[in-house]
Every structure is written in C-alpha cells, then in structure tokens.
Amino acid sequence: MVAVGKVTPEQAKSMALPFPVLSDMELTAAKKYGLIHEKGYMLQDVSRPATFLLGPDRVIKWMRAADNIRPRPAFEEIFEAMRR
C-alpha cells in the first residue's frame, strides 16, 4: 500500500502512517489519471480520492474514485477485485 498526495515530504512523515506517502505537490499523478477535483478544497485544485489495484505488470487491474473524501471502497469490494 502506498498513498500519493499533495503533501510535502515533511508533512507525510509527520502523519506516521504504516505505509509510504509520496509527495505530489504539482498533482502530476492525479492529472495523469484524470483525478483532479478543480477548486475542490479552499478554492485549490486537489486530487480526488482513489483506490487502485495494480497487477505484477504494474498495469491497473481495478480502480475506484470518488468526488468526496469520505466514501471509500469496502474491504470486501477490494478483496473481490483481487480475486479476479
């Protein structure tokens, strides 16, 4: 598991999460995957929350994106996608 967000490396480190957080201050990854929420937070562009499953070949096998930070896919939905 890895998180990507508009946070500095220092902010990411201060979160003390049990997985890496990659800094994407310019939203490069979000733009590449069409995940920009224009003026989504305090009139600034932010990335939409998304969950990806990548195969061993690093190709996206499954993805869920939302327009709101609260809804996340249920673990069961993710596990079902992993079984496919």
N, CA, C and O atoms as a printed pandas DataFrame, in Angstrom:
     atom_number atom_name residue_name chain_id  residue_number  x_coord  y_coord  z_coord
0              1         N          MET        A               1    0.842   -1.162    0.000
1              2        CA          MET        A               1    0.000    0.000    0.000
2              3         C          MET        A               1    0.893    1.233    0.000
3              4         O          MET        A               1    1.916    1.286    0.683
4              5         N          VAL        A               2    0.478    2.221   -0.784
5              6        CA          VAL        A               2    1.177    3.494   -0.890
6              7         C          VAL        A               2    0.125    4.580   -1.049
7              8         O          VAL        A               2   -0.893    4.356   -1.704
8              9         N          ALA        A               3    0.343    5.736   -0.472
9             10        CA          ALA        A               3   -0.526    6.892   -0.661
10            11         C          ALA        A               3    0.232    7.932   -1.467
11            12         O          ALA        A               3    1.452    8.053   -1.355
12            13         N          VAL        A               4   -0.499    8.676   -2.277
13            14        CA          VAL        A               4    0.076    9.763   -3.057
14            15         C          VAL        A               4   -0.762   10.985   -2.778
15            16         O          VAL        A               4   -1.988   10.925   -2.874
16            17         N          GLY        A               5   -0.133   12.094   -2.435
17            18        CA          GLY        A               5   -0.938   13.266   -2.119
18            19         C          GLY        A               5   -0.180   14.567   -2.243
19            20         O          GLY        A               5    1.042   14.598   -2.391
20            21         N          LYS        A               6   -0.946   15.638   -2.178
21            22        CA          LYS        A               6   -0.379   16.986   -2.253
22            23         C          LYS        A               6    0.112   17.381   -0.863
23            24         O          LYS        A               6   -0.448   18.259   -0.207
24            25         N          VAL        A               7    1.158   16.716   -0.446
25            26        CA          VAL        A               7    1.784   16.966    0.856
26            27         C          VAL        A               7    3.293   17.013    0.664
27            28         O          VAL        A               7    3.838   16.360   -0.226
28            29         N          THR        A               8    3.948   17.777    1.490
29            30        CA          THR        A               8    5.409   17.811    1.443
30            31         C          THR        A               8    5.941   16.531    2.092
31            32         O          THR        A               8    5.214   15.871    2.835
32            33         N          PRO        A               9    7.195   16.175    1.823
33            34        CA          PRO        A               9    7.764   15.009    2.499
34            35         C          PRO        A               9    7.704   15.143    4.023
35            36         O          PRO        A               9    7.491   14.153    4.724
36            37         N          GLU        A              10    7.890   16.360    4.537
37            38        CA          GLU        A              10    7.824   16.577    5.983
38            39         C          GLU        A              10    6.426   16.315    6.518
39            40         O          GLU        A              10    6.267   15.691    7.567
40            41         N          GLN        A              11    5.406   16.794    5.798
41            42        CA          GLN        A              11    4.022   16.541    6.218
42            43         C          GLN        A              11    3.726   15.050    6.183
43            44         O          GLN        A              11    3.095   14.518    7.097
44            45         N          ALA        A              12    4.174   14.380    5.141
45            46        CA          ALA        A              12    3.952   12.941    5.018
46            47         C          ALA        A              12    4.578   12.198    6.186
47            48         O          ALA        A              12    3.965   11.296    6.757
48            49         N          LYS        A              13    5.795   12.576    6.538
49            50        CA          LYS        A              13    6.485   11.914    7.649
50            51         C          LYS        A              13    5.746   12.139    8.968
51            52         O          LYS        A              13    5.671   11.239    9.804
52            53         N          SER        A              14    5.201   13.343    9.149
53            54        CA          SER        A              14    4.515   13.659   10.403
54            55         C          SER        A              14    3.201   12.888   10.564
55            56         O          SER        A              14    2.675   12.801   11.673
56            57         N          MET        A              15    2.671   12.334    9.485
57            58        CA          MET        A              15    1.428   11.560    9.554
58            59         C          MET        A              15    1.640   10.221   10.250
59            60         O          MET        A              15    0.691    9.618   10.751
60            61         N          ALA        A              16    2.879    9.761   10.280
61            62        CA          ALA        A              16    3.239    8.499   10.937
62            63         C          ALA        A              16    2.345    7.340   10.490
63            64         O          ALA        A              16    1.880    6.553   11.313
64            65         N          LEU        A              17    2.115    7.245    9.197
65            66        CA          LEU        A              17    1.304    6.154    8.654
66            67         C          LEU        A              17    2.165    4.901    8.486
67            68         O          LEU        A              17    3.384    5.000    8.342
68            69         N          PRO        A              18    1.533    3.724    8.504
69            70        CA          PRO        A              18    2.311    2.477    8.389
70            71         C          PRO        A              18    2.641    2.107    6.941
71            72         O          PRO        A              18    2.959    0.953    6.651
72            73         N          PHE        A              19    2.565    3.082    6.036
73            74        CA          PHE        A              19    2.899    2.862    4.636
74            75         C          PHE        A              19    3.486    4.159    4.082
75            76         O          PHE        A              19    3.301    5.221    4.676
76            77         N          PRO        A              20    4.186    4.088    2.959
77            78        CA          PRO        A              20    4.794    5.288    2.391
78            79         C          PRO        A              20    3.749    6.264    1.852
79            80         O          PRO        A              20    2.698    5.861    1.353
80            81         N          VAL        A              21    4.061    7.555    1.963
81            82        CA          VAL        A              21    3.240    8.608    1.368
82            83         C          VAL        A              21    4.146    9.364    0.410
83            84         O          VAL        A              21    5.153    9.942    0.822
84            85         N          LEU        A              22    3.790    9.360   -0.862
85            86        CA          LEU        A              22    4.594   10.030   -1.871
86            87         C          LEU        A              22    4.092   11.454   -2.074
87            88         O          LEU        A              22    2.889   11.686   -2.192
88            89         N          SER        A              23    5.003   12.388   -2.112
89            90        CA          SER        A              23    4.675   13.801   -2.294
90            91         C          SER        A              23    4.406   14.087   -3.770
91            92         O          SER        A              23    5.237   13.781   -4.625
92            93         N          ASP        A              24    3.249   14.672   -4.068
93            94        CA          ASP        A              24    2.865   15.041   -5.432
94            95         C          ASP        A              24    2.308   16.459   -5.404
95            96         O          ASP        A              24    1.132   16.682   -5.690
96            97         N          MET        A              25    3.162   17.406   -5.057
97            98        CA          MET        A              25    2.741   18.798   -4.870
98            99         C          MET        A              25    2.157   19.423   -6.133
99           100         O          MET        A              25    1.310   20.311   -6.043
100          101         N          GLU        A              26    2.588   18.979   -7.292
101          102        CA          GLU        A              26    2.078   19.531   -8.556
102          103         C          GLU        A              26    0.907   18.713   -9.106
103          104         O          GLU        A              26    0.413   18.991  -10.199
104          105         N          LEU        A              27    0.463   17.707   -8.349
105          106        CA          LEU        A              27   -0.659   16.833   -8.748
106          107         C          LEU        A              27   -0.409   16.130  -10.087
107          108         O          LEU        A              27   -1.341   15.886  -10.854
108          109         N          THR        A              28    0.843   15.815  -10.352
109          110        CA          THR        A              28    1.211   15.161  -11.602
110          111         C          THR        A              28    0.497   13.824  -11.773
111          112         O          THR        A              28   -0.062   13.547  -12.834
112          113         N          ALA        A              29    0.514   13.000  -10.738
113          114        CA          ALA        A              29   -0.139   11.688  -10.824
114          115         C          ALA        A              29   -1.653   11.846  -10.973
115          116         O          ALA        A              29   -2.277   11.152  -11.775
116          117         N          ALA        A              30   -2.232   12.750  -10.207
117          118        CA          ALA        A              30   -3.684   12.968  -10.288
118          119         C          ALA        A              30   -4.093   13.425  -11.685
119          120         O          ALA        A              30   -5.108   12.975  -12.216
120          121         N          LYS        A              31   -3.314   14.307  -12.272
121          122        CA          LYS        A              31   -3.614   14.782  -13.635
122          123         C          LYS        A              31   -3.512   13.639  -14.639
123          124         O          LYS        A              31   -4.348   13.502  -15.532
124          125         N          LYS        A              32   -2.474   12.820  -14.479
125          126        CA          LYS        A              32   -2.256   11.709  -15.415
126          127         C          LYS        A              32   -3.447   10.751  -15.430
127          128         O          LYS        A              32   -3.806   10.216  -16.479
128          129         N          TYR        A              33   -4.058   10.536  -14.258
129          130        CA          TYR        A              33   -5.163    9.586  -14.156
130          131         C          TYR        A              33   -6.537   10.250  -14.152
131          132         O          TYR        A              33   -7.539    9.600  -13.853
132          133         N          GLY        A              34   -6.590   11.546  -14.484
133          134        CA          GLY        A              34   -7.876   12.240  -14.574
134          135         C          GLY        A              34   -8.573   12.384  -13.235
135          136         O          GLY        A              34   -9.800   12.317  -13.159
136          137         N          LEU        A              35   -7.801   12.581  -12.183
137          138        CA          LEU        A              35   -8.366   12.615  -10.835
138          139         C          LEU        A              35   -8.346   14.006  -10.197
139          140         O          LEU        A              35   -8.368   14.121   -8.972
140          141         N          ILE        A              36   -8.304   15.051  -11.006
141          142        CA          ILE        A              36   -8.276   16.407  -10.464
142          143         C          ILE        A              36   -9.691   16.853  -10.089
143          144         O          ILE        A              36  -10.624   16.751  -10.885
144          145         N          HIS        A              37   -9.823   17.343   -8.875
145          146        CA          HIS        A              37  -11.065   17.983   -8.423
146          147         C          HIS        A              37  -10.749   19.478   -8.387
147          148         O          HIS        A              37  -10.157   19.981   -7.432
148          149         N          GLU        A              38  -11.162   20.180   -9.457
149          150        CA          GLU        A              38  -10.834   21.599   -9.584
150          151         C          GLU        A              38  -11.471   22.404   -8.461
151          152         O          GLU        A              38  -12.668   22.299   -8.193
152          153         N          LYS        A              39  -10.642   23.202   -7.818
153          154        CA          LYS        A              39  -11.078   24.054   -6.705
154          155         C          LYS        A              39  -11.842   23.250   -5.648
155          156         O          LYS        A              39  -12.810   23.724   -5.055
156          157         N          GLY        A              40  -11.376   22.027   -5.437
157          158        CA          GLY        A              40  -12.057   21.099   -4.541
158          159         C          GLY        A              40  -11.847   21.352   -3.059
159          160         O          GLY        A              40  -12.612   20.856   -2.232
160          161         N          TYR        A              41  -10.819   22.118   -2.712
161          162        CA          TYR        A              41  -10.576   22.398   -1.304
162          163         C          TYR        A              41  -10.025   23.811   -1.182
163          164         O          TYR        A              41   -8.947   24.124   -1.687
164          165         N          MET        A              42  -10.777   24.644   -0.509
165          166        CA          MET        A              42  -10.380   26.047   -0.299
166          167         C          MET        A              42   -9.983   26.720   -1.615
167          168         O          MET        A              42   -8.999   27.457   -1.683
168          169         N          LEU        A              43  -10.778   26.446   -2.661
169          170        CA          LEU        A              43  -10.588   27.007   -3.999
170          171         C          LEU        A              43   -9.263   26.605   -4.645
171          172         O          LEU        A              43   -8.775   27.282   -5.550
172          173         N          GLN        A              44   -8.692   25.510   -4.179
173          174        CA          GLN        A              44   -7.479   24.975   -4.789
174          175         C          GLN        A              44   -7.778   23.622   -5.412
175          176         O          GLN        A              44   -8.619   22.870   -4.918
176          177         N          ASP        A              45   -7.085   23.320   -6.498
177          178        CA          ASP        A              45   -7.215   22.004   -7.111
178          179         C          ASP        A              45   -6.625   20.955   -6.176
179          180         O          ASP        A              45   -5.561   21.158   -5.591
180          181         N          VAL        A              46   -7.310   19.860   -6.046
181          182        CA          VAL        A              46   -6.837   18.726   -5.253
182          183         C          VAL        A              46   -7.125   17.453   -6.028
183          184         O          VAL        A              46   -7.880   17.462   -6.999
184          185         N          SER        A              47   -6.528   16.377   -5.598
185          186        CA          SER        A              47   -6.814   15.101   -6.250
186          187         C          SER        A              47   -8.047   14.467   -5.616
187          188         O          SER        A              47   -8.279   14.582   -4.412
188          189         N          ARG        A              48   -8.831   13.797   -6.456
189          190        CA          ARG        A              48   -9.967   13.040   -5.955
190          191         C          ARG        A              48   -9.424   11.787   -5.282
191          192         O          ARG        A              48   -8.441   11.211   -5.749
192          193         N          PRO        A              49  -10.054   11.357   -4.186
193          194        CA          PRO        A              49   -9.595   10.119   -3.555
194          195         C          PRO        A              49   -9.835    8.928   -4.485
195          196         O          PRO        A              49  -10.893    8.811   -5.103
196          197         N          ALA        A              50   -8.858    8.069   -4.571
197          198        CA          ALA        A              50   -8.975    6.902   -5.446
198          199         C          ALA        A              50   -8.206    5.729   -4.856
199          200         O          ALA        A              50   -7.227    5.901   -4.130
200          201         N          THR        A              51   -8.672    4.547   -5.184
201          202        CA          THR        A              51   -8.024    3.304   -4.785
202          203         C          THR        A              51   -7.718    2.519   -6.052
203          204         O          THR        A              51   -8.591    2.347   -6.903
204          205         N          PHE        A              52   -6.490    2.046   -6.183
205          206        CA          PHE        A              52   -6.054    1.283   -7.346
206          207         C          PHE        A              52   -5.535   -0.075   -6.909
207          208         O          PHE        A              52   -4.951   -0.212   -5.834
208          209         N          LEU        A              53   -5.750   -1.068   -7.743
209          210        CA          LEU        A              53   -5.059   -2.356   -7.612
210          211         C          LEU        A              53   -4.214   -2.520   -8.867
211          212         O          LEU        A              53   -4.715   -2.425   -9.988
212          213         N          LEU        A              54   -2.937   -2.764   -8.664
213          214        CA          LEU        A              54   -2.036   -2.966   -9.791
214          215         C          LEU        A              54   -1.635   -4.432   -9.857
215          216         O          LEU        A              54   -1.455   -5.088   -8.831
216          217         N          GLY        A              55   -1.499   -4.929  -11.064
217          218        CA          GLY        A              55   -1.030   -6.288  -11.253
218          219         C          GLY        A              55    0.478   -6.346  -11.175
219          220         O          GLY        A              55    1.128   -5.306  -11.071
220          221         N          PRO        A              56    1.056   -7.547  -11.223
221          222        CA          PRO        A              56    2.506   -7.697  -11.181
222          223         C          PRO        A              56    3.196   -6.945  -12.325
223          224         O          PRO        A              56    4.369   -6.584  -12.231
224          225         N          ASP        A              57    2.437   -6.718  -13.408
225          226        CA          ASP        A              57    2.981   -5.995  -14.559
226          227         C          ASP        A              57    2.834   -4.481  -14.411
227          228         O          ASP        A              57    3.143   -3.727  -15.334
228          229         N          ARG        A              58    2.354   -4.038  -13.227
229          230        CA          ARG        A              58    2.161   -2.620  -12.897
230          231         C          ARG        A              58    1.039   -1.966  -13.699
231          232         O          ARG        A              58    0.960   -0.739  -13.769
232          233         N          VAL        A              59    0.186   -2.764  -14.294
233          234        CA          VAL        A              59   -0.979   -2.260  -15.021
234          235         C          VAL        A              59   -2.153   -2.208  -14.052
235          236         O          VAL        A              59   -2.331   -3.108  -13.231
236          237         N          ILE        A              60   -2.954   -1.146  -14.155
237          238        CA          ILE        A              60   -4.127   -1.011  -13.281
238          239         C          ILE        A              60   -5.130   -2.105  -13.620
239          240         O          ILE        A              60   -5.594   -2.208  -14.756
240          241         N          LYS        A              61   -5.456   -2.918  -12.626
241          242        CA          LYS        A              61   -6.416   -4.005  -12.798
242          243         C          LYS        A              61   -7.811   -3.606  -12.301
243          244         O          LYS        A              61   -8.815   -4.166  -12.740
244          245         N          TRP        A              62   -7.864   -2.631  -11.379
245          246        CA          TRP        A              62   -9.127   -2.200  -10.778
246          247         C          TRP        A              62   -8.915   -0.824  -10.176
247          248         O          TRP        A              62   -7.840   -0.513   -9.664
248          249         N          MET        A              63   -9.976    0.012  -10.246
249          250        CA          MET        A              63   -9.866    1.355   -9.697
250          251         C          MET        A              63  -11.235    1.842   -9.259
251          252         O          MET        A              63  -12.240    1.558   -9.912
252          253         N          ARG        A              64  -11.277    2.575   -8.155
253          254        CA          ARG        A              64  -12.482    3.270   -7.697
254          255         C          ARG        A              64  -12.065    4.681   -7.311
255          256         O          ARG        A              64  -11.106    4.867   -6.562
256          257         N          ALA        A              65  -12.787    5.677   -7.823
257          258        CA          ALA        A              65  -12.526    7.077   -7.477
258          259         C          ALA        A              65  -13.824    7.686   -6.966
259          260         O          ALA        A              65  -14.916    7.243   -7.321
260          261         N          ALA        A              66  -13.688    8.701   -6.134
261          262        CA          ALA        A              66  -14.857    9.363   -5.547
262          263         C          ALA        A              66  -14.704   10.875   -5.699
263          264         O          ALA        A              66  -13.617   11.379   -5.981
264          265         N          ASP        A              67  -15.796   11.576   -5.510
265          266        CA          ASP        A              67  -15.770   13.043   -5.546
266          267         C          ASP        A              67  -15.679   13.619   -4.147
267          268         O          ASP        A              67  -15.586   14.835   -3.980
268          269         N          ASN        A              68  -15.704   12.766   -3.150
269          270        CA          ASN        A              68  -15.712   13.191   -1.762
270          271         C          ASN        A              68  -14.679   12.362   -1.008
271          272         O          ASN        A              68  -14.433   11.206   -1.353
272          273         N          ILE        A              69  -14.091   12.935   -0.005
273          274        CA          ILE        A              69  -13.049   12.228    0.751
274          275         C          ILE        A              69  -13.597   11.100    1.624
275          276         O          ILE        A              69  -12.854   10.186    1.981
276          277         N          ARG        A              70  -14.865   11.148    1.969
277          278        CA          ARG        A              70  -15.425   10.171    2.908
278          279         C          ARG        A              70  -15.690    8.786    2.321
279          280         O          ARG        A              70  -15.293    7.793    2.931
280          281         N          PRO        A              71  -16.343    8.677    1.164
281          282        CA          PRO        A              71  -16.645    7.307    0.693
282          283         C          PRO        A              71  -15.386    6.594    0.212
283          284         O          PRO        A              71  -14.619    7.124   -0.592
284          285         N          ARG        A              72  -15.198    5.414    0.709
285          286        CA          ARG        A              72  -14.076    4.557    0.294
286          287         C          ARG        A              72  -14.643    3.191   -0.047
287          288         O          ARG        A              72  -15.674    2.799    0.499
288          289         N          PRO        A              73  -13.992    2.460   -0.939
289          290        CA          PRO        A              73  -14.499    1.118   -1.223
290          291         C          PRO        A              73  -14.405    0.236    0.020
291          292         O          PRO        A              73  -13.461    0.340    0.803
292          293         N          ALA        A              74  -15.378   -0.611    0.182
293          294        CA          ALA        A              74  -15.370   -1.556    1.296
294          295         C          ALA        A              74  -14.253   -2.576    1.069
295          296         O          ALA        A              74  -13.917   -2.896   -0.071
296          297         N          PHE        A              75  -13.685   -3.078    2.157
297          298        CA          PHE        A              75  -12.640   -4.090    2.038
298          299         C          PHE        A              75  -13.110   -5.276    1.211
299          300         O          PHE        A              75  -12.345   -5.835    0.425
300          301         N          GLU        A              76  -14.368   -5.657    1.390
301          302        CA          GLU        A              76  -14.903   -6.796    0.640
302          303         C          GLU        A              76  -14.843   -6.534   -0.864
303          304         O          GLU        A              76  -14.524   -7.434   -1.640
304          305         N          GLU        A              77  -15.149   -5.305   -1.273
305          306        CA          GLU        A              77  -15.094   -4.958   -2.693
306          307         C          GLU        A              77  -13.661   -5.051   -3.218
307          308         O          GLU        A              77  -13.432   -5.538   -4.325
308          309         N          ILE        A              78  -12.719   -4.591   -2.436
309          310        CA          ILE        A              78  -11.310   -4.655   -2.834
310          311         C          ILE        A              78  -10.843   -6.103   -2.907
311          312         O          ILE        A              78  -10.175   -6.495   -3.864
312          313         N          PHE        A              79  -11.192   -6.900   -1.895
313          314        CA          PHE        A              79  -10.786   -8.316   -1.894
314          315         C          PHE        A              79  -11.404   -9.060   -3.073
315          316         O          PHE        A              79  -10.751   -9.913   -3.675
316          317         N          GLU        A              80  -12.649   -8.750   -3.408
317          318        CA          GLU        A              80  -13.301   -9.385   -4.559
318          319         C          GLU        A              80  -12.551   -9.031   -5.841
319          320         O          GLU        A              80  -12.333   -9.892   -6.694
320          321         N          ALA        A              81  -12.160   -7.774   -5.975
321          322        CA          ALA        A              81  -11.391   -7.373   -7.163
322          323         C          ALA        A              81  -10.048   -8.091   -7.210
323          324         O          ALA        A              81   -9.571   -8.429   -8.294
324          325         N          MET        A              82   -9.435   -8.327   -6.062
325          326        CA          MET        A              82   -8.153   -9.029   -6.013
326          327         C          MET        A              82   -8.302  -10.488   -6.450
327          328         O          MET        A              82   -7.381  -11.061   -7.032
328          329         N          ARG        A              83   -9.445  -11.076   -6.172
329          330        CA          ARG        A              83   -9.675  -12.487   -6.518
330          331         C          ARG        A              83   -9.836  -12.691   -8.022
331          332         O          ARG        A              83   -9.611  -13.789   -8.531
332          333         N          ARG        A              84  -10.220  -11.649   -8.721
333          334        CA          ARG        A              84  -10.465  -11.787  -10.168
334          335         C          ARG        A              84   -9.182  -11.922  -10.943
335          336         O          ARG        A              84   -9.210  -12.046  -12.167
